Amino acid sequence: MLANLNLRVNYVVDLATVEDLAQMSEAACTVGFCYTLSSYLAAGLEQHFGVPEIKAPQPYGFAGTDAWIREIGRVTNREELAEAYIAREHARVKPKLEELKKKLKGLKGFVATGSAYSHGLISVLRELEIETNASLVFHHDPIYDSGDPRQDSLGHLIENYGDVPSFSVSNRQQYQFYALLQRTHPDFILIRHNGLAPLASRLGIPAAPLGDEHIAVGYDGMLNLGETILDIVAHKKFHEDLSRHVKLPYKKWWLDQEDPYILAKEPSLIEAI
């Protein structure tokens, strides 16, 4: 994307060389697509080396990507290039997105990932008009290192794409995940860390473990994620067959509970079970 603004990307930190890291203080700006992971380093570069951090929504969906590109254009004095790129991408992507919407119509999704990444994925799912009324985030970050409200990823999601009625914070506990899924009965799950996927399969629900975290970023990200979802729901019957031949490792008492956090609220129940 940034090549369209005549910017050369120095991609850090994962797999970066010492030479790559040494160039960070010379950058025109620092950008990220998951503020949970990038904001500490970006804030440090701004505070100690004067490298401006891009303070904008994350680049997911049209609203976030447009704002992200525009802020990069403003900071690097490339506003005209930014607007031209945004216009081209809207014209290119929107017809393809409409075709994907037809194929995805009627599907219900569930997102189980880290905090900021979940907010971005839900934005993309709603661009695809996939019903997404539930999410499990592994942590909640009420503020990022810059302290700038433009990086409020949850606030951006709610303002631009609406509320998430069933929104839970829990650190990847399968026994709690069961009750959350029973509330919404999704057609598929997007998962960043694979530990929850086996439980979903036991319930007949296919899951997409997003090993490549870039898949949903930017304009192409909406198309990429839509195609990925089509791929996983095509295998739904396999998971349904599996669910008929396996048992969950929980007592009936627990399976009947509607509140996944009841043991935290009433610790005395643990002794009574």
C-alpha positions as a printed NumPy array, in Angstrom:
array([[  0.   ,   0.   ,   0.   ],
       [  2.593,   2.544,   1.037],
       [  4.536,   2.145,  -2.186],
       [  1.618,   3.993,  -3.79 ],
       [  2.621,   7.003,  -1.685],
       [  6.244,   6.684,  -2.808],
       [  7.277,   5.469,   0.631],
       [  9.771,   2.688,   1.299],
       [  8.734,   0.431,   4.151],
       [ 11.253,  -0.707,   6.743],
       [  9.419,  -3.677,   8.272],
       [ 10.253,  -4.331,  11.926],
       [ 10.47 ,  -5.943,  14.486],
       [  9.851,  -9.585,  13.59 ],
       [ 12.728, -11.076,  11.589],
       [ 14.392,  -7.671,  11.267],
       [ 18.16 ,  -7.45 ,  10.888],
       [ 20.349,  -5.191,  13.008],
       [ 20.63 ,  -2.893,   9.981],
       [ 16.827,  -2.688,   9.741],
       [ 16.558,  -1.75 ,  13.399],
       [ 19.313,   0.845,  13.079],
       [ 17.265,   2.709,  10.429],
       [ 14.184,   3.154,  12.596],
       [ 15.263,   6.507,  14.014],
       [ 15.634,   7.887,  10.46 ],
       [ 12.06 ,   7.113,   9.367],
       [  9.605,   9.722,   8.106],
       [  7.   ,   8.165,  10.396],
       [  6.075,   4.966,  12.22 ],
       [  2.938,   3.043,  11.288],
       [  1.304,  -0.082,  12.695],
       [ -1.731,  -2.229,  11.997],
       [ -2.183,  -3.602,  15.523],
       [ -1.739,  -1.023,  18.254],
       [ -1.542,  -3.691,  20.944],
       [  1.813,  -4.73 ,  19.498],
       [  3.161,  -1.581,  17.855],
       [  2.304,   1.354,  20.101],
       [  5.101,   0.885,  22.664],
       [  7.868,   0.946,  20.058],
       [  6.194,   3.696,  18.03 ],
       [  5.758,   5.922,  21.084],
       [  9.399,   5.387,  22.036],
       [ 10.618,   6.388,  18.578],
       [  8.529,   9.55 ,  18.733],
       [  9.584,  10.506,  22.263],
       [ 13.298,   9.761,  21.96 ],
       [ 14.075,  10.239,  18.247],
       [ 11.38 ,  12.586,  16.963],
       [  9.899,  10.051,  14.532],
       [  6.18 ,  10.906,  14.316],
       [  3.817,   8.047,  15.1  ],
       [  0.773,   7.82 ,  12.841],
       [ -2.19 ,   8.423,  15.117],
       [ -5.199,   7.15 ,  13.238],
       [ -7.59 ,   4.199,  13.295],
       [ -6.098,   0.851,  12.32 ],
       [ -6.23 ,   0.017,   8.573],
       [ -9.231,  -2.332,   8.583],
       [-12.31 ,  -1.789,   6.457],
       [-12.857,   1.299,   4.335],
       [-13.265,   3.694,   7.275],
       [-10.083,   2.673,   9.067],
       [ -7.924,   2.278,   5.976],
       [ -9.018,   5.618,   4.517],
       [ -8.214,   7.45 ,   7.761],
       [ -4.879,   5.625,   8.127],
       [ -3.765,   6.443,   4.576],
       [ -4.88 ,  10.07 ,   4.898],
       [ -2.923,  10.571,   8.114],
       [  0.206,   9.048,   6.57 ],
       [ -0.257,  11.369,   3.6  ],
       [ -0.625,  14.383,   5.874],
       [  2.434,  13.579,   8.001],
       [  4.638,  12.857,   4.956],
       [  3.256,  15.702,   2.78 ],
       [  1.689,  13.29 ,   0.292],
       [ -1.974,  14.283,   0.591],
       [ -2.629,  14.295,  -3.166],
       [ -1.064,  10.872,  -3.636],
       [ -3.093,   9.577,  -0.694],
       [ -6.413,  10.821,  -2.054],
       [ -5.673,   9.465,  -5.532],
       [ -4.765,   6.065,  -4.084],
       [ -7.911,   5.945,  -1.934],
       [-10.111,   6.767,  -4.939],
       [ -8.457,   4.087,  -7.098],
       [ -8.791,   1.428,  -4.426],
       [-12.447,   2.205,  -3.739],
       [-13.218,   1.915,  -7.451],
       [-11.283,  -1.353,  -7.727],
       [-12.396,  -3.095,  -4.541],
       [-16.076,  -2.164,  -4.149],
       [-17.4  ,  -4.204,  -7.124],
       [-15.477,  -7.277,  -5.923],
       [-16.765,  -6.711,  -2.408],
       [-20.353,  -6.668,  -3.655],
       [-19.852, -10.067,  -5.282],
       [-18.414, -11.474,  -2.067],
       [-21.354, -10.149,  -0.056],
       [-23.751, -12.195,  -2.191],
       [-21.81 , -15.387,  -1.459],
       [-21.481, -14.624,   2.261],
       [-25.082, -13.519,   2.786],
       [-26.726, -14.961,   5.878],
       [-23.535, -16.042,   7.635],
       [-22.892, -15.297,  11.293],
       [-19.316, -14.902,  12.546],
       [-17.469, -14.903,  15.866],
       [-14.04 , -13.364,  16.509],
       [-11.63 , -14.703,  19.148],
       [ -8.316, -12.831,  19.029],
       [ -6.306, -10.166,  20.799],
       [ -7.961,  -6.869,  21.644],
       [ -7.105,  -4.423,  18.845],
       [ -6.968,  -7.179,  16.214],
       [-10.495,  -8.267,  17.11 ],
       [-11.766,  -4.719,  16.659],
       [-10.208,  -4.617,  13.189],
       [-11.556,  -8.01 ,  12.117],
       [-15.085,  -7.156,  13.22 ],
       [-14.87 ,  -3.981,  11.125],
       [-13.994,  -6.064,   8.072],
       [-16.726,  -8.63 ,   8.752],
       [-19.282,  -5.853,   8.902],
       [-17.981,  -4.402,   5.64 ],
       [-18.748,  -7.875,   4.246],
       [-22.223,  -7.633,   5.846],
       [-21.579, -10.736,   7.946],
       [-23.532, -10.669,  11.192],
       [-20.984, -10.349,  13.988],
       [-22.631,  -9.865,  17.343],
       [-20.071, -11.614,  19.526],
       [-16.363, -11.558,  20.226],
       [-13.94 , -12.962,  22.772],
       [-10.847, -10.811,  23.233],
       [ -7.891, -12.196,  25.158],
       [ -7.182,  -8.869,  26.868],
       [ -8.58 ,  -5.341,  26.919],
       [ -6.395,  -2.3  ,  26.267],
       [ -8.342,   0.812,  27.341],
       [ -5.521,   3.073,  26.135],
       [ -2.373,   2.709,  24.041],
       [  1.055,   4.193,  24.654],
       [  0.454,   7.434,  22.755],
       [ -2.657,   8.194,  24.796],
       [ -4.189,   9.634,  21.605],
       [ -7.963,   9.051,  21.212],
       [ -7.504,   8.531,  17.458],
       [ -5.97 ,   5.161,  18.333],
       [ -9.026,   4.051,  20.302],
       [ -9.675,   0.937,  18.219],
       [-12.792,  -0.145,  20.128],
       [-14.244,   3.361,  19.972],
       [-13.589,   3.483,  16.215],
       [-15.352,   0.135,  15.739],
       [-18.45 ,   1.204,  17.662],
       [-18.626,   4.648,  16.05 ],
       [-18.288,   3.389,  12.469],
       [-19.739,  -0.125,  12.547],
       [-21.972,  -0.327,  15.613],
       [-21.915,  -2.075,  18.971],
       [-20.963,  -5.7  ,  19.706],
       [-23.717,  -6.998,  22.025],
       [-21.815, -10.03 ,  23.352],
       [-18.277,  -8.793,  24.011],
       [-16.18 , -10.792,  26.485],
       [-12.638, -10.62 ,  27.826],
       [-11.043, -13.944,  28.758],
       [ -7.585, -15.433,  28.356],
       [ -8.273, -18.367,  26.012],
       [-10.087, -20.669,  28.436],
       [-11.873, -23.469,  26.559],
       [-14.3  , -24.214,  29.368],
       [-15.541, -20.604,  29.215],
       [-15.538, -20.514,  25.424],
       [-18.254, -23.183,  25.273],
       [-20.9  , -21.013,  26.94 ],
       [-19.981, -18.008,  24.804],
       [-20.542, -20.002,  21.618],
       [-23.86 , -21.319,  22.894],
       [-25.095, -17.74 ,  23.199],
       [-24.634, -16.939,  19.525],
       [-24.266, -20.198,  17.526],
       [-21.969, -18.763,  14.823],
       [-21.379, -20.349,  11.42 ],
       [-17.62 , -19.858,  11.74 ],
       [-14.961, -18.473,  14.056],
       [-11.908, -16.344,  13.351],
       [ -9.14 , -17.316,  15.775],
       [ -5.658, -15.842,  16.116],
       [ -4.298, -18.528,  18.457],
       [ -5.216, -22.1  ,  17.63 ],
       [ -5.885, -23.425,  21.137],
       [ -9.613, -22.662,  20.915],
       [-10.153, -24.169,  17.456],
       [-10.504, -27.824,  18.627],
       [-13.422, -26.929,  20.9  ],
       [-15.162, -25.154,  18.024],
       [-14.715, -28.231,  15.827],
       [-16.233, -30.432,  18.537],
       [-19.293, -28.198,  18.374],
       [-19.495, -28.463,  14.583],
       [-18.159, -24.962,  13.965],
       [-15.294, -24.422,  11.485],
       [-12.543, -22.027,  12.536],
       [ -9.993, -20.034,  10.57 ],
       [ -6.739, -19.82 ,  12.546],
       [ -5.273, -16.584,  11.175],
       [ -1.594, -17.439,  11.227],
       [ -0.949, -14.613,   8.756],
       [ -2.062, -11.573,  10.699],
       [ -1.795,  -9.391,   7.583],
       [ -4.688, -11.134,   5.85 ],
       [ -7.358,  -8.543,   6.691],
       [ -5.249,  -5.367,   6.443],
       [ -6.175,  -2.619,   3.994],
       [ -8.438,  -2.671,   0.965],
       [ -7.343,  -6.077,  -0.281],
       [ -7.739,  -7.359,   3.272],
       [-11.518,  -7.216,   2.973],
       [-11.383,  -9.424,  -0.114],
       [ -8.787, -11.746,   1.403],
       [-10.818, -12.334,   4.544],
       [-14.012, -12.884,   2.583],
       [-12.35 , -15.549,   0.435],
       [-10.885, -17.203,   3.538],
       [-14.325, -17.424,   5.123],
       [-15.767, -19.016,   1.987],
       [-13.001, -21.618,   2.156],
       [-13.657, -22.578,   5.774],
       [-17.462, -22.725,   5.581],
       [-17.078, -25.045,   2.583],
       [-15.783, -27.619,   5.106],
       [-18.588, -27.123,   7.623],
       [-20.005, -30.63 ,   7.094],
       [-16.707, -32.174,   8.223],
       [-16.973, -30.348,  11.537],
       [-20.642, -31.245,  11.907],
       [-19.809, -34.919,  11.347],
       [-16.997, -34.659,  13.891],
       [-19.325, -33.152,  16.493],
       [-21.608, -36.183,  16.292],
       [-18.794, -38.559,  17.229],
       [-16.999, -36.744,  20.063],
       [-17.845, -35.742,  23.614],
       [-16.886, -32.621,  25.504],
       [-14.78 , -33.163,  28.659],
       [-17.199, -31.28 ,  30.92 ],
       [-19.926, -32.326,  33.328],
       [-23.553, -31.774,  32.401],
       [-23.785, -29.204,  35.208],
       [-21.213, -27.013,  33.497],
       [-22.7  , -27.498,  30.034],
       [-26.038, -26.266,  31.391],
       [-24.543, -23.001,  32.71 ],
       [-25.32 , -19.904,  30.667],
       [-22.77 , -17.664,  32.4  ],
       [-19.178, -18.629,  31.468],
       [-17.84 , -16.594,  34.403],
       [-20.052, -18.036,  37.127],
       [-17.106, -19.708,  38.907],
       [-15.35 , -16.354,  39.233],
       [-18.504, -14.753,  40.613],
       [-19.318, -17.621,  42.977],
       [-16.07 , -19.428,  43.959],
       [-17.956, -21.572,  46.483],
       [-19.446, -23.495,  43.572],
       [-16.057, -25.061,  42.86 ],
       [-16.205, -27.039,  46.103],
       [-19.815, -28.009,  45.51 ],
       [-19.247, -29.427,  42.029]])
